[in-house]
Amino acid sequence: MWLDEVEPDAMKQAINLANLPFAFRHIALMPDTHVGYGMPIGGILATLDVIVPNAVGVDIGCGMCTVRTNLDSIQTNKLKEIMSGIRALVPLGFNHHKYPQDKNLMPSIDNIVDGGIVEQEYNSALRQLGTLGGGNHFIEIQRGSDGFIWIMVHSGSRNIGLKVAEFYNKQAKILNKMWYTKVDEKDDLAFFPVETEEAQKYINEMQYCIDFAFANRKLMLDNIISVFKEYFGKGFETDNFINIAHNYAAKEKHFGTDVIVHRKGATSARKDELGIIPGSQGTKSYIVKGKGNPESFESCSHGAGRIMGRKQAIRSLDLREQTAFLNEQGILHAIRGRADLEEAPGAYKNIDEVMGNQQDLVEIMVELSPLAVIKG
């Protein structure tokens, strides 16, 4: 564990993972760990020849991408105009594009299973490509400790990922019952042995969702950049593009053994690999470089991690207090009413503590302070 305290329900889930007959070596819990569905968010499970859909999660391929701009400052009035321009191009929450996007922007159809979920959802996904979604997804403009303005996007595979996750988790539960497996159905950790046809279909469709989530973030980022170019002209440039995912499973080698690593709300942090660890909309985010720590299965946290659930945050946080905190920092934030408190800074762990707990996992390269935030 890379944290001092774990909420009881998250620890119970971690123990369930550790008792799986196919779990390899140990379960790693990142400093942002909190309870999830079946498996803690911020957990890493390595398995031997088995894949667990719910250890990937419902937002398959969710992750972040970022670019550094050549701007060293930006005025607040211009930033407000830019944010309005972004909202006009990027549908938020449950909204989709009115028209299908270019098919050439979609991932390769090589991994589409005939008659599978991706094929069924493909036409709908064409209108979801380049959309933010809701929850903790965000678009953020930031000032870097390197002196430049950065753009960051956090989003996933939208409805197509959800449909794939739900279908295969349900299918795994049915098969596990038929096989009389020792995995308790109540733990919500139904699995497929990788040699089964069902496992191969899930792996293919999962990979498509990972690729779709990346294409989704990339289109949003391209549209955001186009807004910046409208205001700053042809001289506006970006570099240092980074993309990472934090809900996926992949074949890797750890401790000399070929395993399937499930990262649910956790990020790869191989030696010298660049990554992104965001805070809340009121705290810093970080560009990091992995240290390749073998004990974490070469992983790190995917963010600050929640300290309270969404409903709890709405019930218990003070709206005036949270908005005052953001206003004092001059952040163009996304809290307008009580319902928005589910994404208030007070709903998240202290990012300084989270980063302090994983100094053996990553090295901080750039600190990013929020200037303006768009939430779904």
C-alpha positions in Angstrom: 0.0 0.0 0.0 1.2 3.5 -0.9 -1.1 5.2 1.6 -1.4 5.3 5.4 -5.2 4.7 5.7 -7.6 2.7 3.6 -11.4 3.0 4.0 -12.8 -0.3 5.3 -14.9 -1.1 2.2 -11.9 -0.5 -0.1 -9.7 -2.8 2.1 -12.4 -5.5 2.0 -12.4 -5.3 -1.8 -8.6 -5.5 -1.8 -8.8 -8.6 0.4 -11.3 -10.2 -2.0 -8.8 -9.5 -4.9 -5.9 -11.1 -2.9 -8.0 -14.2 -2.3 -8.7 -14.8 -6.0 -7.1 -18.1 -7.0 -5.5 -16.6 -10.0 -4.1 -13.4 -8.4 -0.4 -13.1 -8.8 2.0 -12.2 -6.1 0.2 -9.3 -4.3 -2.4 -6.5 -4.8 -1.0 -3.0 -5.1 -2.9 0.0 -3.7 -2.0 3.4 -4.9 -2.2 6.6 -2.7 -5.5 7.7 -4.3 -7.2 4.4 -3.5 -10.9 4.5 -2.6 -13.8 2.1 -2.9 -15.1 1.1 -6.4 -17.3 -1.5 -7.9 -15.8 -4.9 -7.1 -12.3 -3.5 -7.1 -10.9 -0.4 -5.4 -10.2 2.6 -7.6 -6.4 3.0 -7.5 -5.8 -0.8 -7.4 -3.6 -3.0 -9.5 -4.3 -6.7 -9.9 -2.0 -9.0 -11.8 -3.5 -12.3 -12.9 -2.3 -15.6 -14.4 -4.0 -16.3 -17.7 -7.3 -14.7 -16.5 -9.0 -11.4 -17.3 -11.6 -9.8 -15.0 -13.9 -7.2 -16.8 -14.8 -5.5 -13.5 -11.1 -5.0 -12.6 -11.0 -2.8 -15.7 -14.2 -1.0 -15.0 -17.1 0.6 -16.9 -15.2 3.5 -18.4 -12.7 1.5 -20.4 -9.7 3.4 -21.5 -10.5 6.5 -19.5 -7.5 8.7 -19.2 -5.9 12.0 -19.8 -3.9 13.8 -22.5 -2.1 17.1 -22.3 0.0 19.5 -24.4 2.2 22.4 -23.6 1.5 25.6 -25.5 4.0 28.3 -26.5 2.1 30.9 -24.4 3.7 32.2 -21.2 0.6 34.0 -20.0 -3.1 34.6 -20.8 -5.4 37.4 -19.8 -8.6 36.5 -17.8 -11.0 38.2 -20.2 -9.4 36.3 -23.2 -9.5 33.1 -21.2 -13.2 33.5 -20.6 -13.8 33.9 -24.3 -11.7 30.9 -25.1 -13.7 28.8 -22.6 -16.9 29.9 -24.3 -15.5 28.8 -27.7 -14.5 25.4 -26.3 -18.0 24.9 -24.9 -19.4 25.6 -28.4 -17.2 22.9 -30.0 -17.1 20.2 -27.2 -20.4 18.7 -26.1 -20.5 18.2 -22.3 -22.3 15.8 -19.9 -24.8 13.6 -21.7 -24.7 15.8 -24.9 -23.4 14.4 -28.1 -22.6 15.9 -31.5 -25.7 16.6 -33.7 -24.0 14.9 -36.6 -21.7 11.9 -36.9 -18.0 12.7 -36.9 -15.5 11.7 -39.5 -15.1 7.9 -39.6 -11.4 8.3 -40.3 -11.0 9.7 -36.8 -12.3 6.4 -35.3 -10.0 3.5 -34.4 -9.2 0.7 -36.8 -12.1 -1.8 -37.1 -9.6 -4.7 -36.9 -10.7 -5.4 -33.3 -14.4 -5.2 -33.9 -16.1 -8.5 -33.1 -18.7 -9.6 -35.6 -22.1 -9.0 -34.0 -20.4 -7.7 -30.9 -21.1 -4.7 -28.7 -18.8 -2.3 -30.6 -20.4 -3.1 -33.9 -23.9 -2.4 -32.3 -22.7 0.9 -30.8 -20.5 2.1 -33.7 -23.0 4.5 -35.2 -23.9 6.0 -31.9 -20.2 6.3 -31.0 -19.6 8.4 -34.2 -21.7 11.2 -32.5 -20.0 10.7 -29.1 -16.5 11.0 -30.6 -15.0 14.3 -29.3 -17.4 14.7 -26.3 -16.4 15.2 -22.7 -19.0 13.3 -20.7 -19.8 13.9 -17.0 -18.6 13.0 -13.6 -15.0 13.8 -13.0 -14.2 14.4 -16.6 -12.7 17.8 -17.3 -11.0 20.3 -19.6 -8.5 22.4 -17.8 -6.2 25.3 -18.8 -3.1 25.4 -16.5 0.0 27.4 -15.8 3.1 25.3 -15.6 6.1 25.7 -13.3 8.1 25.7 -16.6 6.6 29.1 -17.4 4.2 27.8 -20.1 0.4 27.5 -20.4 -0.8 23.8 -20.7 -4.1 22.2 -21.9 -5.3 19.0 -20.2 -8.3 16.8 -21.1 -9.7 13.9 -19.0 -12.3 11.7 -20.6 -13.0 8.1 -21.5 -14.8 5.8 -23.9 -18.3 7.2 -23.3 -21.3 4.9 -23.7 -19.5 2.4 -25.9 -17.1 1.5 -23.1 -20.0 1.2 -20.6 -21.9 -1.1 -22.9 -18.9 -3.4 -23.5 -18.1 -3.5 -19.8 -21.6 -4.3 -18.7 -22.2 -7.0 -21.3 -19.0 -8.9 -20.6 -19.2 -8.6 -16.8 -22.7 -10.1 -17.0 -21.6 -12.8 -19.4 -18.7 -13.7 -17.0 -21.1 -14.0 -14.1 -23.3 -16.4 -16.0 -20.3 -18.6 -17.0 -18.8 -18.5 -13.5 -22.0 -19.9 -12.2 -22.0 -22.7 -14.8 -18.4 -23.5 -13.9 -19.1 -23.6 -10.1 -16.2 -21.3 -9.5 -15.1 -20.5 -6.0 -15.2 -16.7 -6.7 -18.2 -15.3 -4.8 -20.7 -13.7 -7.1 -21.2 -11.0 -4.4 -17.6 -9.8 -4.8 -18.4 -8.8 -8.4 -15.1 -10.2 -9.8 -16.4 -12.6 -12.4 -13.6 -13.7 -14.8 -12.7 -15.3 -18.1 -9.8 -17.7 -18.6 -7.9 -16.1 -21.5 -8.0 -19.2 -23.7 -11.8 -19.0 -23.9 -13.6 -17.5 -26.8 -15.4 -15.0 -24.5 -12.1 -13.7 -23.1 -10.7 -13.1 -26.6 -13.9 -11.2 -27.6 -13.7 -9.1 -24.5 -10.0 -8.4 -25.0 -10.6 -7.3 -28.6 -13.6 -5.1 -27.7 -11.8 -3.7 -24.6 -8.9 -2.7 -26.8 -11.2 -1.0 -29.3 -12.7 1.1 -26.4 -9.2 2.0 -25.2 -8.4 3.2 -28.7 -11.8 5.0 -29.0 -11.1 6.8 -25.6 -7.8 8.0 -27.0 -9.4 9.2 -30.3 -12.1 10.9 -28.2 -9.6 12.9 -26.2 -7.5 13.7 -29.2 -10.4 15.2 -31.1 -11.4 17.3 -28.2 -7.8 18.5 -27.8 -7.7 19.3 -31.5 -10.9 21.3 -31.3 -9.6 23.1 -28.2 -6.4 24.0 -30.0 -8.4 25.4 -32.9 -10.1 27.8 -30.5 -6.8 29.0 -29.2 -5.6 29.5 -32.8 -8.6 31.7 -33.5 -7.4 34.1 -30.7 -3.6 33.8 -31.0 -3.2 33.2 -34.7 -0.8 31.0 -36.7 2.0 31.6 -34.2 0.2 29.5 -31.6 1.9 26.1 -31.2 1.8 23.1 -29.0 4.3 20.3 -28.1 5.0 17.7 -25.4 1.8 15.7 -26.2 1.2 13.0 -23.5 -1.6 10.5 -23.4 -2.2 7.9 -20.6 -5.1 5.6 -19.7 -6.0 4.4 -16.3 -8.8 1.8 -16.8 -7.5 -1.2 -18.8 -5.8 -4.6 -18.7 -2.6 -5.5 -20.6 -0.2 -8.4 -21.0 3.1 -7.5 -19.2 6.0 -9.2 -17.6 6.6 -8.7 -13.9 8.9 -10.6 -11.5 9.9 -12.8 -14.4 6.4 -13.9 -15.1 4.0 -13.2 -18.0 0.8 -11.8 -16.4 -2.3 -9.7 -17.2 -2.1 -6.4 -15.3 -5.4 -4.8 -14.5 -5.1 -1.1 -13.7 -8.4 0.3 -12.4 -7.9 4.0 -11.7 -4.1 3.5 -11.8 -1.5 4.6 -14.4 1.5 2.9 -15.9 4.8 4.3 -14.5 7.5 2.4 -16.3 11.1 3.6 -16.0 11.3 7.1 -17.6 7.7 6.9 -18.9 6.0 10.3 -18.9 2.6 10.4 -17.2 -0.1 12.8 -15.8 -1.5 12.9 -12.3 -4.2 15.5 -11.9 -5.5 17.0 -8.6 -8.9 18.6 -8.1 -10.1 21.7 -9.9 -8.7 23.7 -7.1 -5.3 22.1 -6.7 -2.2 21.4 -8.8 -1.7 18.6 -11.3 1.6 17.0 -12.3 3.6 15.9 -15.3 5.6 13.0 -13.9 8.3 10.5 -15.0 8.0 6.9 -13.9 10.6 5.2 -11.8 9.6 1.6 -12.8 9.1 0.4 -9.2 8.5 -3.4 -9.5 6.5 -3.6 -6.2 3.7 -1.4 -7.7 3.8 -3.4 -11.0 5.4 -0.2 -12.4 2.3 1.9 -11.7 1.3 5.1 -9.9 -1.9 6.9 -8.9 -4.2 8.3 -11.6 -5.1 11.4 -9.6 -5.8 12.7 -6.1 -8.6 10.2 -5.4 -11.9 10.8 -3.7 -12.2 11.3 0.0 -16.0 11.2 -0.1 -18.7 9.9 -2.4 -20.6 12.2 -4.7 -23.9 12.3 -2.7 -21.9 12.7 0.5 -20.1 15.7 -1.0 -23.3 17.4 -2.1 -24.8 16.8 1.4 -21.8 17.8 3.5 -19.7 20.4 1.7 -20.4 24.1 2.1 -21.1 25.8 -1.3 -19.9 29.2 -0.2 -16.7 27.9 1.3 -15.8 25.8 -1.7 -16.5 28.6 -4.3 -14.6 31.1 -2.1 -11.6 28.9 -2.0 -11.6 28.7 -5.8 -12.4 32.4 -6.3 -9.5 33.5 -4.0 -7.1 31.6 -6.3 -8.6 33.4 -9.4 -9.6 30.1 -11.0 -12.5 30.1 -13.5 -14.1 27.1 -12.0 -17.1 24.8 -12.7 -19.0 25.1 -9.4 -22.3 26.9 -10.0 -24.7 25.2 -7.5 -25.0 22.6 -4.8 -25.1 19.7 -7.3 -21.6 20.7 -8.5 -20.2 20.1 -5.1 -19.6 16.4 -6.1 -16.6 17.7 -7.9 -15.5 20.3 -5.4 -11.9 20.3 -4.1 -13.2 19.2 -0.7 -14.4 15.9 -2.2 -10.8 14.9 -3.0 -7.8 13.8 -1.1 -4.9 16.2 -0.4 -2.8 16.0 -3.6 0.3 17.0 -1.8 0.0 13.9 0.5 -0.8 11.7 -2.5 2.3 12.8 -4.3 4.4 12.5 -1.1 3.3 8.9 -0.7 4.5 7.9 -4.2 8.0 9.5 -4.3 9.3 6.0 -5.0 7.0 5.6 -8.0 7.3 8.8 -9.9 9.5 11.9 -10.3 7.7 15.3 -10.7 8.7 17.0 -13.9 6.3 20.0 -14.1 3.7 21.4 -11.6 0.5 22.6 -13.2 -1.7 25.2 -11.5 -5.4 25.5 -12.7 -6.5 28.7 -14.4 -9.8 27.6 -15.9 -11.9 24.4 -15.7 -14.8 23.0 -17.7 -16.7 20.0 -16.1 -19.3 17.8 -17.7 
